[in-house]
Amino acid sequence: MDTKSLPDIQSHRDLHIWIIENLEMVPVPESAYGNFFEEHCYIVLHVPQGLKAAQGAAKDLVHEKGKDLVIQELATCLLTQDLLHEEDCCILDQGGVKIYVWQGRRSKPPELRSSFSQALGFIEAKGYPPYTNVEVLNEGAESAGFTQLFRRWSKDQDKTANLRWIQKPGQAEADLSRLHSQPERAARLRMVDGGAGKVEVWCIQDSGRQPVEPKHHGQFYAGNCYLVFYTYQRMGHTKYILYLWQGQEATAQEIKALNGNAEELDLLYHGALVHEHVTMGSEPKHFFAIFQGQMVVFQGSAGHSGRGQPASATRLFHVQGTDSYNTRIMEVPARASTLNSSDIFLLITGSICYIWFGKGCSGDQRVMARKVVTVVSGNMDQETVLEGQEPPHFWEALGGRAPYPSNKSLPEDVSSFQPRLFECSGHNGHLVLMEVVFFSQDDLDKYDVMLLDTWQEIFLWLGEAVSKQKEEVVAWGREYLQTHPARRSQTIPIVLIKQGHEPPTFTGWFLAWDPYKWTESENNQSYRELVEGSLDTITAITEITAEVNNFRLSRWPSNSSPGSLALQALKGSQDRSENELELGPKVDGTSTGTSISSIGTSISISSISTSISSISTSISSISSSTSTSTGTSNYHNSPRSMINGGLPREQLMYKTAKNLPVGVDPAQKEFYLSDSDFQDIFGKSKEEFYGMAKWKQQQEKKQLGFF
């Protein structure tokens, strides 16, 4: 492009936008700023006029001349919820991209009235463009975009509910017994069951899998990687979870071998395994439950026998947990500074095992410690030691006294976090996300990779038509955590799921989940096969229809899909309550009636033959009836003709409802295309198109003139 032809830039404006038309830059009116269309290209130039002035301003105070605006900076990163007070109004600056105005419930009326104008003054003082987005939030009604900027976010009422649940003895066991029938509870607890399924463990050594003996299950080494294969039953089907446990001291070569061996197992089970990547110290609750509180992590590496190398005479273990579903024992450096007054430690010397109880430990912690002490001490003599009453030999084994912390680490409260669903794609080697709000199962497309963030876990859902390697998809999950504005931990478990093998810990986050949505019975063909198949398929269905006295193909109702209507045309008009047999699905993919495969009582072939023989309607009479009722002139406009032929694209594209041919449903214009025209326009077959999520179908239809 010739630089002489570049448009002039008005110096008094901060933002300039041009649209490319006929290879020329055409200025966009300021009133249209912010409106972009996918089929066009734009050039956006931002020239902040107040940038130099802002650089010389104080970092924590911003004063606006001529106004009573004073803003004090509270924090710049790792925001915590305790910075917000109910009697204050706060401004949160998301790097100039967006400004949030948070209003406490006890803020004074003058502050509430002036909060928005103060945000505008803040934008001007910072030198941000005047069109910067401002969102006003009231306490208790914070949006997901606002809360994600904080390290932790919870609500008081949710905390109280959590405490009530924790304080009830035996409540956990009662909850676990209902996990199979209550996926939403399984998702909240992060457990598919109580851990009573079958367990197999392999240690990764020399790039291969070394089986671990059952008596050593639950014993891990920080310098190794492990595969934990868990099998359980759900709704009469066998399900699998493969945990990929990574020690903090494991090498890159061992981690690569871990992923390779996981792929081999996945191939053996035809992709039915749910892969959960777990980092040492961040294990999910179900992982603890598998080993029933007997999980121990030793320092060092395991030998070829699966057992560790010879250990030193003095070893210190940190016991964390209050029950069988959250307890683990981790070996820590044997020195006094490692102790903590709120926890329990096991000190192993050459002759005795000291059970050290900190002053702040609970009764449940002490009971659990006594249960698991033999896992690391064996038959060694045991001696209970209370903090402040340690014998001299205790300190000698730790190398002498030293200061140690006494703070208690509370579990993170995530009860109020709202899960978020994103569609994932890659661009120039980077992750690109598109959030799906108010998501449902219908938003999961077989051609897509979807990311579900539940805060404690990251789920990556792979559609059955996705060809990407699992390692690439897991890398997307890690990139999401690394770039998250709340600076999330990089050790959060990442769960990889293939379409059709979703565990309840995933499905429980959806408002409703149909476990049979993506499964098809051998005796029940999908609606796509019926619509796109030949007349032989329709004839076969007609032969088993209970009674056909009125075969009429009319205009599709607005709430019907092509497949469901094509089948509705085959229904008999008499005795529907007793003899009608519906085989088509609804728009959302669920069954509209009783299919052959779902009838509880078996139907014999002979009874079907008897029923067919009693029907006096033949295929020829159906054809005759069809031609009589629809008329010869309207034949090419009927859905039946659409199956074998189609309307010209010129009669369908960019046409309003009143300009469409007779009988064409305005909501399904694209279906009337021939298969060849459909492939040419959409770049995919009808089966592939109708297999996409509805919101993606609508998006393509808008772009191509069929909406």
PEMO-V307390 format. One record per backbone hydrogen bond with DSSP energy under -0.5 kcal/mol. CO is the residue of the C=O (numbers start at 0). NH is the residue of the N-H. Records with the same first field share a line. If there is no record, write none. Layout:
CO = NH / NH
//
This chain:
1 = 4
2 = 5
7 = 9
8 = 10
9 = 12
13 = 46
15 = 44
16 = 27
17 = 42
18 = 20 / 25
20 = 23
23 = 20 / 25
24 = 26
25 = 18
28 = 31
29 = 32
31 = 34
33 = 35
36 = 39
40 = 19
42 = 17
44 = 15 / 46
47 = 50
49 = 53
50 = 54
51 = 55
52 = 55
53 = 56
59 = 72
61 = 70
62 = 64
63 = 66
66 = 68
67 = 69
68 = 63
70 = 61
78 = 150
79 = 82
80 = 83
82 = 84
84 = 87
85 = 105
87 = 103
89 = 101
90 = 92
91 = 93 / 99
92 = 94
93 = 96
96 = 132
97 = 93
98 = 134
99 = 91 / 101
100 = 136
101 = 89 / 103
102 = 138
103 = 106
107 = 110 / 111
108 = 112
109 = 113
110 = 114
113 = 117
114 = 118
115 = 119
116 = 120
117 = 121
118 = 122
119 = 123
120 = 124
121 = 125
122 = 126 / 127
123 = 126
128 = 131
132 = 98
134 = 100
136 = 102
137 = 140
142 = 146
143 = 147
145 = 148
146 = 149
148 = 78
154 = 158
155 = 159
156 = 160
157 = 161
158 = 162
159 = 163
160 = 164
161 = 165
162 = 166
163 = 167
164 = 167
166 = 168
167 = 170
169 = 173
170 = 174
171 = 175
172 = 176
174 = 177
175 = 178
177 = 181
181 = 184 / 185
182 = 186
183 = 187
184 = 188
185 = 189 / 190
189 = 285
197 = 230
199 = 228
200 = 211
201 = 226
202 = 204 / 209
204 = 207
207 = 204 / 209
208 = 210
209 = 202
212 = 215
213 = 216
215 = 218
217 = 219 / 295
219 = 297
220 = 223
221 = 248
223 = 246
224 = 203
225 = 227 / 244
226 = 201 / 228
227 = 229 / 242
228 = 199
229 = 240
230 = 197
231 = 238
233 = 236
236 = 233
238 = 231
239 = 273
240 = 229 / 242
241 = 275
242 = 227 / 244
243 = 277
244 = 225 / 246
245 = 279
246 = 249
250 = 254
251 = 255
252 = 256
253 = 257
254 = 258
255 = 259
256 = 260
257 = 261
258 = 262
259 = 263
260 = 264
261 = 265
262 = 266
263 = 267
264 = 268
265 = 270
266 = 269
268 = 271
271 = 239
272 = 274
273 = 241 / 275
274 = 276 / 495
275 = 243 / 277
276 = 493
277 = 245
278 = 281
283 = 286 / 287
284 = 288
285 = 289
286 = 290
287 = 290 / 292
288 = 291
290 = 293
294 = 328
295 = 219 / 297
296 = 330
297 = 221
299 = 222
300 = 308
302 = 305
306 = 302
314 = 347
315 = 331
316 = 318 / 345
317 = 319 / 329
318 = 343
319 = 327
322 = 325 / 326
323 = 292
326 = 294
327 = 319
328 = 296
329 = 317
331 = 315
332 = 334
334 = 337
335 = 338
338 = 404
339 = 342
340 = 359 / 360
342 = 357
343 = 318
344 = 346 / 355
345 = 316 / 347
346 = 348 / 353
347 = 314
350 = 380
351 = 348 / 353
352 = 382
353 = 346 / 355
354 = 356 / 384
355 = 344 / 357
356 = 386
357 = 360
361 = 365
362 = 366
363 = 367
364 = 368
365 = 369
366 = 370
367 = 371
368 = 372
371 = 374 / 375
372 = 375 / 376
373 = 377
376 = 379
380 = 352
382 = 354
384 = 356
385 = 388
390 = 393 / 394
391 = 395
392 = 396
393 = 397
394 = 399
395 = 398
397 = 335
404 = 340
406 = 408
407 = 409
411 = 413
413 = 416
416 = 418
419 = 452
420 = 435
421 = 450
422 = 433
423 = 448
424 = 431
426 = 429
429 = 426
431 = 424
433 = 422
434 = 436
435 = 420 / 438
439 = 442
440 = 443
442 = 444
444 = 447
445 = 464
447 = 462
448 = 423
449 = 451 / 460
450 = 421 / 452
451 = 453 / 458
452 = 419
453 = 455
455 = 492
456 = 453 / 458
457 = 494
458 = 451 / 460
459 = 496
460 = 449 / 462
461 = 498
462 = 465
468 = 472
469 = 473
470 = 474
471 = 475
472 = 476
473 = 477
474 = 478
475 = 479
476 = 480
477 = 481
478 = 482
480 = 483 / 487
483 = 486
488 = 491
490 = 278
492 = 457 / 494
493 = 276
494 = 459
495 = 274
496 = 461
497 = 500
502 = 505 / 506
503 = 507
505 = 508
506 = 509
511 = 440
512 = 514
513 = 516
515 = 518
520 = 523
525 = 529
526 = 530
527 = 531
528 = 532
533 = 536 / 537
534 = 538
535 = 539
536 = 540
537 = 541
538 = 542
539 = 543
540 = 543
541 = 544
546 = 548
549 = 551
551 = 553
556 = 559
560 = 564
561 = 565
562 = 566
563 = 567
564 = 568
566 = 569
567 = 570
574 = 577 / 578 / 579
575 = 579
583 = 591
585 = 588
589 = 585
592 = 594
594 = 597 / 598
595 = 598
601 = 603
603 = 607
604 = 608
605 = 609
606 = 610
607 = 611
608 = 612
609 = 613
611 = 614
613 = 615
615 = 617
617 = 621
618 = 622
619 = 623
620 = 624
621 = 625
622 = 626
623 = 627
624 = 628
625 = 629
626 = 630
631 = 634
633 = 636
634 = 637
637 = 641
638 = 642
639 = 642 / 643
640 = 644
647 = 650
648 = 651 / 652
651 = 654
655 = 658
656 = 659
660 = 663
662 = 555
663 = 665
664 = 667
665 = 668
667 = 670
668 = 671
669 = 672
671 = 646
673 = 677
674 = 678
675 = 679
676 = 680
677 = 681 / 683
678 = 682
684 = 688
685 = 689
686 = 690
688 = 691
690 = 445
692 = 695 / 696
693 = 697
694 = 698
695 = 699
696 = 700
697 = 701
698 = 702
699 = 703
700 = 704 / 705 / 706
701 = 704
704 = 653
//
